Amino acid sequence: MNDYEINELNYQDAIKKDKRSFIQIFISLLKTNHILIFSFFQLNDYNSSMIKIYIFFFTFSMNYVVSAMFYSDSTMHKIYVDNGSFDFTYQLPQMFYSYIISTILNNLINLLGLYEGDIVEFKYIEKTRGKIKRLLFKIKLKIILFFIISYILIFFFWIYLGCFCAVYKNTQFHLFKDVLSSFALSFITEFLYNILPSVLRLISLKDKKGKLYILFKLSNILQIF
């Protein structure tokens, strides 16, 4: 079983089969949840490597647009007062909101572009020619919809950012630093975020009587986000 399959075990099976330490669980969650590690360093999953890399850069462009949408009159005035210097403290709430919105939209896109769950589910059922055809059709349909929707969104990203940068020429570099800071913040946030579900999973699996199901379920829920 790969990292995804182990992390998706039900409680009773996890108690019997998941003998990993905290560090192993934590690294496993990073490999499946951290966008940088998942896109470039997670090689033993059932997703397309090219689609994962595509999603990484799509997420960056989406973060770019969302950040630009938060530039209001007060933000422009602040930049003018500071003579164009980048005030990290002032921009921090904006970067956080941008990260949250981008993460939600990215999870919706991942539902179409990533299909490991479909393959893992198929792996443990009785295989027939009809089921194989249905699986392949489902994956092809998801990928087609994924690229159609993402291309449409990228087109609107291009239009919006083109207009924004044409009107606010002196804000382009400021926006770029904002996006890079927000993206770097997301790397750190995702790294720290995965500590909690790792701890909850480890504690729940230490109880061999299976009385800590709530902690196990909470850990699984946190892994989704």
PyMOL CGO cylinders between C-alpha atoms (Angstrom):
from pymol import cmd
from pymol.cgo import CYLINDER

trace = [
    CYLINDER, 0.00, 0.00, 0.00, 1.17, 3.51, -0.76, 0.3, 1, 1, 1, 1, 1, 1,
    CYLINDER, 1.17, 3.51, -0.76, 0.76, 6.54, 1.51, 0.3, 1, 1, 1, 1, 1, 1,
    CYLINDER, 0.76, 6.54, 1.51, -2.74, 7.35, 0.27, 0.3, 1, 1, 1, 1, 1, 1,
    CYLINDER, -2.74, 7.35, 0.27, -4.00, 3.79, 0.83, 0.3, 1, 1, 1, 1, 1, 1,
    CYLINDER, -4.00, 3.79, 0.83, -2.59, 3.58, 4.37, 0.3, 1, 1, 1, 1, 1, 1,
    CYLINDER, -2.59, 3.58, 4.37, -4.03, 6.97, 5.30, 0.3, 1, 1, 1, 1, 1, 1,
    CYLINDER, -4.03, 6.97, 5.30, -7.45, 5.92, 3.95, 0.3, 1, 1, 1, 1, 1, 1,
    CYLINDER, -7.45, 5.92, 3.95, -7.72, 2.71, 5.99, 0.3, 1, 1, 1, 1, 1, 1,
    CYLINDER, -7.72, 2.71, 5.99, -10.75, 2.41, 8.26, 0.3, 1, 1, 1, 1, 1, 1,
    CYLINDER, -10.75, 2.41, 8.26, -10.16, 2.55, 12.00, 0.3, 1, 1, 1, 1, 1, 1,
    CYLINDER, -10.16, 2.55, 12.00, -10.04, -1.16, 12.75, 0.3, 1, 1, 1, 1, 1, 1,
    CYLINDER, -10.04, -1.16, 12.75, -7.74, -1.94, 9.80, 0.3, 1, 1, 1, 1, 1, 1,
    CYLINDER, -7.74, -1.94, 9.80, -5.52, 1.02, 10.68, 0.3, 1, 1, 1, 1, 1, 1,
    CYLINDER, -5.52, 1.02, 10.68, -5.07, -0.28, 14.25, 0.3, 1, 1, 1, 1, 1, 1,
    CYLINDER, -5.07, -0.28, 14.25, -3.88, -3.63, 12.85, 0.3, 1, 1, 1, 1, 1, 1,
    CYLINDER, -3.88, -3.63, 12.85, -1.81, -2.45, 9.88, 0.3, 1, 1, 1, 1, 1, 1,
    CYLINDER, -1.81, -2.45, 9.88, -0.63, 1.10, 10.53, 0.3, 1, 1, 1, 1, 1, 1,
    CYLINDER, -0.63, 1.10, 10.53, 2.48, 0.69, 12.70, 0.3, 1, 1, 1, 1, 1, 1,
    CYLINDER, 2.48, 0.69, 12.70, 4.16, 3.94, 11.66, 0.3, 1, 1, 1, 1, 1, 1,
    CYLINDER, 4.16, 3.94, 11.66, 5.83, 6.40, 14.01, 0.3, 1, 1, 1, 1, 1, 1,
    CYLINDER, 5.83, 6.40, 14.01, 4.83, 10.05, 14.27, 0.3, 1, 1, 1, 1, 1, 1,
    CYLINDER, 4.83, 10.05, 14.27, 7.59, 11.10, 11.85, 0.3, 1, 1, 1, 1, 1, 1,
    CYLINDER, 7.59, 11.10, 11.85, 6.49, 8.48, 9.29, 0.3, 1, 1, 1, 1, 1, 1,
    CYLINDER, 6.49, 8.48, 9.29, 2.85, 9.58, 9.52, 0.3, 1, 1, 1, 1, 1, 1,
    CYLINDER, 2.85, 9.58, 9.52, 3.84, 13.23, 9.28, 0.3, 1, 1, 1, 1, 1, 1,
    CYLINDER, 3.84, 13.23, 9.28, 6.04, 12.67, 6.21, 0.3, 1, 1, 1, 1, 1, 1,
    CYLINDER, 6.04, 12.67, 6.21, 3.27, 10.59, 4.65, 0.3, 1, 1, 1, 1, 1, 1,
    CYLINDER, 3.27, 10.59, 4.65, 0.77, 13.45, 5.06, 0.3, 1, 1, 1, 1, 1, 1,
    CYLINDER, 0.77, 13.45, 5.06, 3.26, 15.93, 3.64, 0.3, 1, 1, 1, 1, 1, 1,
    CYLINDER, 3.26, 15.93, 3.64, 3.75, 13.73, 0.59, 0.3, 1, 1, 1, 1, 1, 1,
    CYLINDER, 3.75, 13.73, 0.59, 0.00, 13.61, -0.05, 0.3, 1, 1, 1, 1, 1, 1,
    CYLINDER, 0.00, 13.61, -0.05, -1.08, 17.10, 1.12, 0.3, 1, 1, 1, 1, 1, 1,
    CYLINDER, -1.08, 17.10, 1.12, 1.80, 19.57, 0.74, 0.3, 1, 1, 1, 1, 1, 1,
    CYLINDER, 1.80, 19.57, 0.74, 1.44, 20.98, -2.76, 0.3, 1, 1, 1, 1, 1, 1,
    CYLINDER, 1.44, 20.98, -2.76, 5.17, 21.38, -3.42, 0.3, 1, 1, 1, 1, 1, 1,
    CYLINDER, 5.17, 21.38, -3.42, 6.13, 17.90, -2.18, 0.3, 1, 1, 1, 1, 1, 1,
    CYLINDER, 6.13, 17.90, -2.18, 3.05, 16.28, -3.71, 0.3, 1, 1, 1, 1, 1, 1,
    CYLINDER, 3.05, 16.28, -3.71, 3.66, 17.86, -7.13, 0.3, 1, 1, 1, 1, 1, 1,
    CYLINDER, 3.66, 17.86, -7.13, 7.37, 17.13, -7.51, 0.3, 1, 1, 1, 1, 1, 1,
    CYLINDER, 7.37, 17.13, -7.51, 8.48, 14.52, -4.96, 0.3, 1, 1, 1, 1, 1, 1,
    CYLINDER, 8.48, 14.52, -4.96, 5.56, 12.11, -4.50, 0.3, 1, 1, 1, 1, 1, 1,
    CYLINDER, 5.56, 12.11, -4.50, 6.32, 9.37, -7.03, 0.3, 1, 1, 1, 1, 1, 1,
    CYLINDER, 6.32, 9.37, -7.03, 4.48, 6.30, -5.70, 0.3, 1, 1, 1, 1, 1, 1,
    CYLINDER, 4.48, 6.30, -5.70, 0.89, 7.45, -6.18, 0.3, 1, 1, 1, 1, 1, 1,
    CYLINDER, 0.89, 7.45, -6.18, -1.59, 6.71, -8.96, 0.3, 1, 1, 1, 1, 1, 1,
    CYLINDER, -1.59, 6.71, -8.96, -2.00, 10.27, -10.28, 0.3, 1, 1, 1, 1, 1, 1,
    CYLINDER, -2.00, 10.27, -10.28, -0.47, 11.71, -13.43, 0.3, 1, 1, 1, 1, 1, 1,
    CYLINDER, -0.47, 11.71, -13.43, 2.84, 13.45, -12.68, 0.3, 1, 1, 1, 1, 1, 1,
    CYLINDER, 2.84, 13.45, -12.68, 2.21, 15.96, -15.47, 0.3, 1, 1, 1, 1, 1, 1,
    CYLINDER, 2.21, 15.96, -15.47, -1.24, 16.85, -14.12, 0.3, 1, 1, 1, 1, 1, 1,
    CYLINDER, -1.24, 16.85, -14.12, 0.19, 17.32, -10.62, 0.3, 1, 1, 1, 1, 1, 1,
    CYLINDER, 0.19, 17.32, -10.62, 2.82, 19.73, -11.94, 0.3, 1, 1, 1, 1, 1, 1,
    CYLINDER, 2.82, 19.73, -11.94, 0.14, 21.47, -14.02, 0.3, 1, 1, 1, 1, 1, 1,
    CYLINDER, 0.14, 21.47, -14.02, -2.00, 21.91, -10.88, 0.3, 1, 1, 1, 1, 1, 1,
    CYLINDER, -2.00, 21.91, -10.88, 0.97, 23.40, -9.05, 0.3, 1, 1, 1, 1, 1, 1,
    CYLINDER, 0.97, 23.40, -9.05, 1.41, 26.19, -11.60, 0.3, 1, 1, 1, 1, 1, 1,
    CYLINDER, 1.41, 26.19, -11.60, -2.35, 26.59, -11.98, 0.3, 1, 1, 1, 1, 1, 1,
    CYLINDER, -2.35, 26.59, -11.98, -2.54, 27.14, -8.21, 0.3, 1, 1, 1, 1, 1, 1,
    CYLINDER, -2.54, 27.14, -8.21, 0.15, 29.79, -8.47, 0.3, 1, 1, 1, 1, 1, 1,
    CYLINDER, 0.15, 29.79, -8.47, -1.74, 31.65, -11.22, 0.3, 1, 1, 1, 1, 1, 1,
    CYLINDER, -1.74, 31.65, -11.22, -4.98, 31.36, -9.23, 0.3, 1, 1, 1, 1, 1, 1,
    CYLINDER, -4.98, 31.36, -9.23, -3.19, 32.77, -6.18, 0.3, 1, 1, 1, 1, 1, 1,
    CYLINDER, -3.19, 32.77, -6.18, -1.99, 35.62, -8.40, 0.3, 1, 1, 1, 1, 1, 1,
    CYLINDER, -1.99, 35.62, -8.40, -5.53, 36.55, -9.46, 0.3, 1, 1, 1, 1, 1, 1,
    CYLINDER, -5.53, 36.55, -9.46, -7.05, 36.22, -5.99, 0.3, 1, 1, 1, 1, 1, 1,
    CYLINDER, -7.05, 36.22, -5.99, -4.31, 38.46, -4.57, 0.3, 1, 1, 1, 1, 1, 1,
    CYLINDER, -4.31, 38.46, -4.57, -5.00, 41.08, -7.25, 0.3, 1, 1, 1, 1, 1, 1,
    CYLINDER, -5.00, 41.08, -7.25, -8.71, 41.03, -6.37, 0.3, 1, 1, 1, 1, 1, 1,
    CYLINDER, -8.71, 41.03, -6.37, -7.88, 42.15, -2.81, 0.3, 1, 1, 1, 1, 1, 1,
    CYLINDER, -7.88, 42.15, -2.81, -6.18, 45.32, -4.02, 0.3, 1, 1, 1, 1, 1, 1,
    CYLINDER, -6.18, 45.32, -4.02, -8.66, 48.02, -2.98, 0.3, 1, 1, 1, 1, 1, 1,
    CYLINDER, -8.66, 48.02, -2.98, -8.41, 51.82, -2.89, 0.3, 1, 1, 1, 1, 1, 1,
    CYLINDER, -8.41, 51.82, -2.89, -7.05, 51.65, 0.66, 0.3, 1, 1, 1, 1, 1, 1,
    CYLINDER, -7.05, 51.65, 0.66, -4.33, 49.21, -0.45, 0.3, 1, 1, 1, 1, 1, 1,
    CYLINDER, -4.33, 49.21, -0.45, -3.34, 51.50, -3.31, 0.3, 1, 1, 1, 1, 1, 1,
    CYLINDER, -3.34, 51.50, -3.31, -3.23, 54.47, -0.93, 0.3, 1, 1, 1, 1, 1, 1,
    CYLINDER, -3.23, 54.47, -0.93, -1.05, 52.51, 1.50, 0.3, 1, 1, 1, 1, 1, 1,
    CYLINDER, -1.05, 52.51, 1.50, 1.40, 51.68, -1.30, 0.3, 1, 1, 1, 1, 1, 1,
    CYLINDER, 1.40, 51.68, -1.30, 1.48, 55.36, -2.29, 0.3, 1, 1, 1, 1, 1, 1,
    CYLINDER, 1.48, 55.36, -2.29, 2.08, 56.51, 1.31, 0.3, 1, 1, 1, 1, 1, 1,
    CYLINDER, 2.08, 56.51, 1.31, 4.89, 53.97, 1.72, 0.3, 1, 1, 1, 1, 1, 1,
    CYLINDER, 4.89, 53.97, 1.72, 6.48, 55.10, -1.59, 0.3, 1, 1, 1, 1, 1, 1,
    CYLINDER, 6.48, 55.10, -1.59, 5.96, 51.66, -3.09, 0.3, 1, 1, 1, 1, 1, 1,
    CYLINDER, 5.96, 51.66, -3.09, 7.74, 49.73, -0.33, 0.3, 1, 1, 1, 1, 1, 1,
    CYLINDER, 7.74, 49.73, -0.33, 6.33, 46.34, 0.66, 0.3, 1, 1, 1, 1, 1, 1,
    CYLINDER, 6.33, 46.34, 0.66, 4.76, 46.32, 4.13, 0.3, 1, 1, 1, 1, 1, 1,
    CYLINDER, 4.76, 46.32, 4.13, 4.60, 42.62, 5.08, 0.3, 1, 1, 1, 1, 1, 1,
    CYLINDER, 4.60, 42.62, 5.08, 2.59, 43.23, 8.25, 0.3, 1, 1, 1, 1, 1, 1,
    CYLINDER, 2.59, 43.23, 8.25, -0.08, 45.24, 6.41, 0.3, 1, 1, 1, 1, 1, 1,
    CYLINDER, -0.08, 45.24, 6.41, -0.27, 42.65, 3.62, 0.3, 1, 1, 1, 1, 1, 1,
    CYLINDER, -0.27, 42.65, 3.62, -0.39, 39.63, 5.94, 0.3, 1, 1, 1, 1, 1, 1,
    CYLINDER, -0.39, 39.63, 5.94, -4.21, 39.48, 6.34, 0.3, 1, 1, 1, 1, 1, 1,
    CYLINDER, -4.21, 39.48, 6.34, -4.60, 39.85, 2.57, 0.3, 1, 1, 1, 1, 1, 1,
    CYLINDER, -4.60, 39.85, 2.57, -2.10, 37.04, 1.96, 0.3, 1, 1, 1, 1, 1, 1,
    CYLINDER, -2.10, 37.04, 1.96, -3.94, 34.83, 4.46, 0.3, 1, 1, 1, 1, 1, 1,
    CYLINDER, -3.94, 34.83, 4.46, -7.34, 35.43, 2.81, 0.3, 1, 1, 1, 1, 1, 1,
    CYLINDER, -7.34, 35.43, 2.81, -5.78, 34.80, -0.57, 0.3, 1, 1, 1, 1, 1, 1,
    CYLINDER, -5.78, 34.80, -0.57, -4.34, 31.52, 0.69, 0.3, 1, 1, 1, 1, 1, 1,
    CYLINDER, -4.34, 31.52, 0.69, -7.69, 30.34, 2.11, 0.3, 1, 1, 1, 1, 1, 1,
    CYLINDER, -7.69, 30.34, 2.11, -9.66, 31.14, -1.05, 0.3, 1, 1, 1, 1, 1, 1,
    CYLINDER, -9.66, 31.14, -1.05, -7.00, 29.64, -3.32, 0.3, 1, 1, 1, 1, 1, 1,
    CYLINDER, -7.00, 29.64, -3.32, -6.92, 26.46, -1.21, 0.3, 1, 1, 1, 1, 1, 1,
    CYLINDER, -6.92, 26.46, -1.21, -10.70, 26.01, -1.46, 0.3, 1, 1, 1, 1, 1, 1,
    CYLINDER, -10.70, 26.01, -1.46, -10.71, 26.55, -5.22, 0.3, 1, 1, 1, 1, 1, 1,
    CYLINDER, -10.71, 26.55, -5.22, -7.69, 24.29, -5.60, 0.3, 1, 1, 1, 1, 1, 1,
    CYLINDER, -7.69, 24.29, -5.60, -9.43, 21.45, -3.73, 0.3, 1, 1, 1, 1, 1, 1,
    CYLINDER, -9.43, 21.45, -3.73, -12.37, 21.72, -6.12, 0.3, 1, 1, 1, 1, 1, 1,
    CYLINDER, -12.37, 21.72, -6.12, -10.03, 21.50, -9.12, 0.3, 1, 1, 1, 1, 1, 1,
    CYLINDER, -10.03, 21.50, -9.12, -8.25, 18.52, -7.56, 0.3, 1, 1, 1, 1, 1, 1,
    CYLINDER, -8.25, 18.52, -7.56, -11.53, 16.57, -7.52, 0.3, 1, 1, 1, 1, 1, 1,
    CYLINDER, -11.53, 16.57, -7.52, -11.35, 16.47, -11.31, 0.3, 1, 1, 1, 1, 1, 1,
    CYLINDER, -11.35, 16.47, -11.31, -7.62, 16.36, -12.00, 0.3, 1, 1, 1, 1, 1, 1,
    CYLINDER, -7.62, 16.36, -12.00, -6.64, 13.73, -9.43, 0.3, 1, 1, 1, 1, 1, 1,
    CYLINDER, -6.64, 13.73, -9.43, -8.06, 10.23, -9.68, 0.3, 1, 1, 1, 1, 1, 1,
    CYLINDER, -8.06, 10.23, -9.68, -6.00, 8.15, -7.25, 0.3, 1, 1, 1, 1, 1, 1,
    CYLINDER, -6.00, 8.15, -7.25, -9.06, 7.52, -5.08, 0.3, 1, 1, 1, 1, 1, 1,
    CYLINDER, -9.06, 7.52, -5.08, -10.91, 5.98, -8.03, 0.3, 1, 1, 1, 1, 1, 1,
    CYLINDER, -10.91, 5.98, -8.03, -8.02, 3.62, -8.80, 0.3, 1, 1, 1, 1, 1, 1,
    CYLINDER, -8.02, 3.62, -8.80, -7.53, 2.60, -5.17, 0.3, 1, 1, 1, 1, 1, 1,
    CYLINDER, -7.53, 2.60, -5.17, -11.25, 1.88, -4.82, 0.3, 1, 1, 1, 1, 1, 1,
    CYLINDER, -11.25, 1.88, -4.82, -11.13, -0.21, -7.99, 0.3, 1, 1, 1, 1, 1, 1,
    CYLINDER, -11.13, -0.21, -7.99, -8.03, -2.05, -6.78, 0.3, 1, 1, 1, 1, 1, 1,
    CYLINDER, -8.03, -2.05, -6.78, -9.92, -3.82, -4.00, 0.3, 1, 1, 1, 1, 1, 1,
    CYLINDER, -9.92, -3.82, -4.00, -13.07, -4.91, -5.85, 0.3, 1, 1, 1, 1, 1, 1,
    CYLINDER, -13.07, -4.91, -5.85, -13.77, -7.80, -8.20, 0.3, 1, 1, 1, 1, 1, 1,
    CYLINDER, -13.77, -7.80, -8.20, -12.62, -6.77, -11.66, 0.3, 1, 1, 1, 1, 1, 1,
    CYLINDER, -12.62, -6.77, -11.66, -14.73, -7.33, -14.76, 0.3, 1, 1, 1, 1, 1, 1,
    CYLINDER, -14.73, -7.33, -14.76, -14.45, -5.96, -18.28, 0.3, 1, 1, 1, 1, 1, 1,
    CYLINDER, -14.45, -5.96, -18.28, -17.47, -3.72, -17.68, 0.3, 1, 1, 1, 1, 1, 1,
    CYLINDER, -17.47, -3.72, -17.68, -16.05, -2.26, -14.47, 0.3, 1, 1, 1, 1, 1, 1,
    CYLINDER, -16.05, -2.26, -14.47, -12.71, -1.60, -16.16, 0.3, 1, 1, 1, 1, 1, 1,
    CYLINDER, -12.71, -1.60, -16.16, -14.43, 0.26, -18.99, 0.3, 1, 1, 1, 1, 1, 1,
    CYLINDER, -14.43, 0.26, -18.99, -16.49, 2.31, -16.53, 0.3, 1, 1, 1, 1, 1, 1,
    CYLINDER, -16.49, 2.31, -16.53, -13.35, 3.21, -14.56, 0.3, 1, 1, 1, 1, 1, 1,
    CYLINDER, -13.35, 3.21, -14.56, -11.48, 4.30, -17.68, 0.3, 1, 1, 1, 1, 1, 1,
    CYLINDER, -11.48, 4.30, -17.68, -14.49, 6.30, -18.89, 0.3, 1, 1, 1, 1, 1, 1,
    CYLINDER, -14.49, 6.30, -18.89, -14.81, 8.02, -15.50, 0.3, 1, 1, 1, 1, 1, 1,
    CYLINDER, -14.81, 8.02, -15.50, -11.12, 8.95, -15.42, 0.3, 1, 1, 1, 1, 1, 1,
    CYLINDER, -11.12, 8.95, -15.42, -11.13, 10.21, -19.02, 0.3, 1, 1, 1, 1, 1, 1,
    CYLINDER, -11.13, 10.21, -19.02, -14.26, 12.28, -18.38, 0.3, 1, 1, 1, 1, 1, 1,
    CYLINDER, -14.26, 12.28, -18.38, -12.76, 13.81, -15.24, 0.3, 1, 1, 1, 1, 1, 1,
    CYLINDER, -12.76, 13.81, -15.24, -9.53, 14.71, -17.05, 0.3, 1, 1, 1, 1, 1, 1,
    CYLINDER, -9.53, 14.71, -17.05, -11.40, 16.25, -20.01, 0.3, 1, 1, 1, 1, 1, 1,
    CYLINDER, -11.40, 16.25, -20.01, -13.58, 18.34, -17.68, 0.3, 1, 1, 1, 1, 1, 1,
    CYLINDER, -13.58, 18.34, -17.68, -10.49, 19.27, -15.66, 0.3, 1, 1, 1, 1, 1, 1,
    CYLINDER, -10.49, 19.27, -15.66, -8.67, 20.72, -18.66, 0.3, 1, 1, 1, 1, 1, 1,
    CYLINDER, -8.67, 20.72, -18.66, -11.75, 22.43, -20.10, 0.3, 1, 1, 1, 1, 1, 1,
    CYLINDER, -11.75, 22.43, -20.10, -12.56, 24.16, -16.80, 0.3, 1, 1, 1, 1, 1, 1,
    CYLINDER, -12.56, 24.16, -16.80, -8.93, 25.03, -16.03, 0.3, 1, 1, 1, 1, 1, 1,
    CYLINDER, -8.93, 25.03, -16.03, -8.33, 26.46, -19.52, 0.3, 1, 1, 1, 1, 1, 1,
    CYLINDER, -8.33, 26.46, -19.52, -11.45, 28.61, -19.22, 0.3, 1, 1, 1, 1, 1, 1,
    CYLINDER, -11.45, 28.61, -19.22, -10.31, 29.85, -15.82, 0.3, 1, 1, 1, 1, 1, 1,
    CYLINDER, -10.31, 29.85, -15.82, -6.78, 30.53, -17.09, 0.3, 1, 1, 1, 1, 1, 1,
    CYLINDER, -6.78, 30.53, -17.09, -8.25, 32.61, -19.93, 0.3, 1, 1, 1, 1, 1, 1,
    CYLINDER, -8.25, 32.61, -19.93, -10.15, 34.78, -17.43, 0.3, 1, 1, 1, 1, 1, 1,
    CYLINDER, -10.15, 34.78, -17.43, -7.05, 34.96, -15.22, 0.3, 1, 1, 1, 1, 1, 1,
    CYLINDER, -7.05, 34.96, -15.22, -5.11, 36.28, -18.20, 0.3, 1, 1, 1, 1, 1, 1,
    CYLINDER, -5.11, 36.28, -18.20, -7.77, 38.89, -19.01, 0.3, 1, 1, 1, 1, 1, 1,
    CYLINDER, -7.77, 38.89, -19.01, -8.10, 40.09, -15.42, 0.3, 1, 1, 1, 1, 1, 1,
    CYLINDER, -8.10, 40.09, -15.42, -4.37, 40.28, -14.70, 0.3, 1, 1, 1, 1, 1, 1,
    CYLINDER, -4.37, 40.28, -14.70, -3.72, 41.89, -18.08, 0.3, 1, 1, 1, 1, 1, 1,
    CYLINDER, -3.72, 41.89, -18.08, -6.23, 44.64, -17.33, 0.3, 1, 1, 1, 1, 1, 1,
    CYLINDER, -6.23, 44.64, -17.33, -5.01, 45.05, -13.75, 0.3, 1, 1, 1, 1, 1, 1,
    CYLINDER, -5.01, 45.05, -13.75, -1.35, 45.40, -14.73, 0.3, 1, 1, 1, 1, 1, 1,
    CYLINDER, -1.35, 45.40, -14.73, -2.22, 47.74, -17.62, 0.3, 1, 1, 1, 1, 1, 1,
    CYLINDER, -2.22, 47.74, -17.62, -4.13, 50.10, -15.33, 0.3, 1, 1, 1, 1, 1, 1,
    CYLINDER, -4.13, 50.10, -15.33, -1.86, 49.83, -12.27, 0.3, 1, 1, 1, 1, 1, 1,
    CYLINDER, -1.86, 49.83, -12.27, 1.56, 49.68, -13.92, 0.3, 1, 1, 1, 1, 1, 1,
    CYLINDER, 1.56, 49.68, -13.92, 3.44, 50.81, -10.82, 0.3, 1, 1, 1, 1, 1, 1,
    CYLINDER, 3.44, 50.81, -10.82, 1.77, 48.12, -8.69, 0.3, 1, 1, 1, 1, 1, 1,
    CYLINDER, 1.77, 48.12, -8.69, 2.91, 45.12, -10.75, 0.3, 1, 1, 1, 1, 1, 1,
    CYLINDER, 2.91, 45.12, -10.75, 6.11, 44.45, -8.81, 0.3, 1, 1, 1, 1, 1, 1,
    CYLINDER, 6.11, 44.45, -8.81, 4.32, 45.00, -5.50, 0.3, 1, 1, 1, 1, 1, 1,
    CYLINDER, 4.32, 45.00, -5.50, 1.68, 42.46, -6.50, 0.3, 1, 1, 1, 1, 1, 1,
    CYLINDER, 1.68, 42.46, -6.50, 4.35, 39.97, -7.57, 0.3, 1, 1, 1, 1, 1, 1,
    CYLINDER, 4.35, 39.97, -7.57, 6.08, 40.21, -4.17, 0.3, 1, 1, 1, 1, 1, 1,
    CYLINDER, 6.08, 40.21, -4.17, 2.68, 39.81, -2.50, 0.3, 1, 1, 1, 1, 1, 1,
    CYLINDER, 2.68, 39.81, -2.50, 1.99, 36.62, -4.48, 0.3, 1, 1, 1, 1, 1, 1,
    CYLINDER, 1.99, 36.62, -4.48, 5.43, 35.14, -3.80, 0.3, 1, 1, 1, 1, 1, 1,
    CYLINDER, 5.43, 35.14, -3.80, 5.04, 35.88, -0.08, 0.3, 1, 1, 1, 1, 1, 1,
    CYLINDER, 5.04, 35.88, -0.08, 1.57, 34.35, -0.03, 0.3, 1, 1, 1, 1, 1, 1,
    CYLINDER, 1.57, 34.35, -0.03, 2.78, 31.24, -1.85, 0.3, 1, 1, 1, 1, 1, 1,
    CYLINDER, 2.78, 31.24, -1.85, 5.75, 30.86, 0.50, 0.3, 1, 1, 1, 1, 1, 1,
    CYLINDER, 5.75, 30.86, 0.50, 3.40, 31.35, 3.45, 0.3, 1, 1, 1, 1, 1, 1,
    CYLINDER, 3.40, 31.35, 3.45, 1.22, 28.53, 2.14, 0.3, 1, 1, 1, 1, 1, 1,
    CYLINDER, 1.22, 28.53, 2.14, 4.23, 26.18, 2.09, 0.3, 1, 1, 1, 1, 1, 1,
    CYLINDER, 4.23, 26.18, 2.09, 4.97, 26.95, 5.74, 0.3, 1, 1, 1, 1, 1, 1,
    CYLINDER, 4.97, 26.95, 5.74, 1.30, 26.79, 6.75, 0.3, 1, 1, 1, 1, 1, 1,
    CYLINDER, 1.30, 26.79, 6.75, 0.73, 23.41, 5.09, 0.3, 1, 1, 1, 1, 1, 1,
    CYLINDER, 0.73, 23.41, 5.09, 3.88, 22.09, 6.75, 0.3, 1, 1, 1, 1, 1, 1,
    CYLINDER, 3.88, 22.09, 6.75, 2.69, 23.11, 10.23, 0.3, 1, 1, 1, 1, 1, 1,
    CYLINDER, 2.69, 23.11, 10.23, -0.94, 22.20, 9.58, 0.3, 1, 1, 1, 1, 1, 1,
    CYLINDER, -0.94, 22.20, 9.58, -0.14, 18.51, 9.04, 0.3, 1, 1, 1, 1, 1, 1,
    CYLINDER, -0.14, 18.51, 9.04, 1.30, 18.18, 12.55, 0.3, 1, 1, 1, 1, 1, 1,
    CYLINDER, 1.30, 18.18, 12.55, -2.17, 18.10, 14.16, 0.3, 1, 1, 1, 1, 1, 1,
    CYLINDER, -2.17, 18.10, 14.16, -3.72, 15.25, 12.11, 0.3, 1, 1, 1, 1, 1, 1,
    CYLINDER, -3.72, 15.25, 12.11, -0.47, 13.28, 12.54, 0.3, 1, 1, 1, 1, 1, 1,
    CYLINDER, -0.47, 13.28, 12.54, -0.66, 13.60, 16.34, 0.3, 1, 1, 1, 1, 1, 1,
    CYLINDER, -0.66, 13.60, 16.34, -4.38, 12.74, 16.44, 0.3, 1, 1, 1, 1, 1, 1,
    CYLINDER, -4.38, 12.74, 16.44, -3.89, 9.68, 14.24, 0.3, 1, 1, 1, 1, 1, 1,
    CYLINDER, -3.89, 9.68, 14.24, -0.98, 8.41, 16.30, 0.3, 1, 1, 1, 1, 1, 1,
    CYLINDER, -0.98, 8.41, 16.30, -2.89, 8.82, 19.59, 0.3, 1, 1, 1, 1, 1, 1,
    CYLINDER, -2.89, 8.82, 19.59, -6.02, 7.13, 18.22, 0.3, 1, 1, 1, 1, 1, 1,
    CYLINDER, -6.02, 7.13, 18.22, -4.05, 4.12, 16.93, 0.3, 1, 1, 1, 1, 1, 1,
    CYLINDER, -4.05, 4.12, 16.93, -2.27, 3.62, 20.26, 0.3, 1, 1, 1, 1, 1, 1,
    CYLINDER, -2.27, 3.62, 20.26, -5.59, 2.52, 21.76, 0.3, 1, 1, 1, 1, 1, 1,
    CYLINDER, -5.59, 2.52, 21.76, -5.86, -1.13, 20.66, 0.3, 1, 1, 1, 1, 1, 1,
    CYLINDER, -5.86, -1.13, 20.66, -9.41, -1.35, 22.02, 0.3, 1, 1, 1, 1, 1, 1,
    CYLINDER, -9.41, -1.35, 22.02, -10.62, 1.11, 19.37, 0.3, 1, 1, 1, 1, 1, 1,
    CYLINDER, -10.62, 1.11, 19.37, -12.19, 3.63, 21.74, 0.3, 1, 1, 1, 1, 1, 1,
    CYLINDER, -12.19, 3.63, 21.74, -10.62, 6.73, 20.19, 0.3, 1, 1, 1, 1, 1, 1,
    CYLINDER, -10.62, 6.73, 20.19, -12.51, 6.61, 16.90, 0.3, 1, 1, 1, 1, 1, 1,
    CYLINDER, -12.51, 6.61, 16.90, -13.48, 10.29, 17.20, 0.3, 1, 1, 1, 1, 1, 1,
    CYLINDER, -13.48, 10.29, 17.20, -9.82, 11.35, 17.18, 0.3, 1, 1, 1, 1, 1, 1,
    CYLINDER, -9.82, 11.35, 17.18, -9.15, 9.07, 14.21, 0.3, 1, 1, 1, 1, 1, 1,
    CYLINDER, -9.15, 9.07, 14.21, -12.11, 10.49, 12.29, 0.3, 1, 1, 1, 1, 1, 1,
    CYLINDER, -12.11, 10.49, 12.29, -11.08, 14.05, 13.11, 0.3, 1, 1, 1, 1, 1, 1,
    CYLINDER, -11.08, 14.05, 13.11, -7.59, 13.30, 11.80, 0.3, 1, 1, 1, 1, 1, 1,
    CYLINDER, -7.59, 13.30, 11.80, -9.06, 12.00, 8.52, 0.3, 1, 1, 1, 1, 1, 1,
    CYLINDER, -9.06, 12.00, 8.52, -11.25, 15.10, 8.16, 0.3, 1, 1, 1, 1, 1, 1,
    CYLINDER, -11.25, 15.10, 8.16, -8.27, 17.42, 8.72, 0.3, 1, 1, 1, 1, 1, 1,
    CYLINDER, -8.27, 17.42, 8.72, -6.30, 15.52, 6.06, 0.3, 1, 1, 1, 1, 1, 1,
    CYLINDER, -6.30, 15.52, 6.06, -8.86, 16.52, 3.42, 0.3, 1, 1, 1, 1, 1, 1,
    CYLINDER, -8.86, 16.52, 3.42, -8.09, 20.20, 3.89, 0.3, 1, 1, 1, 1, 1, 1,
]
cmd.load_cgo(trace, "trace")
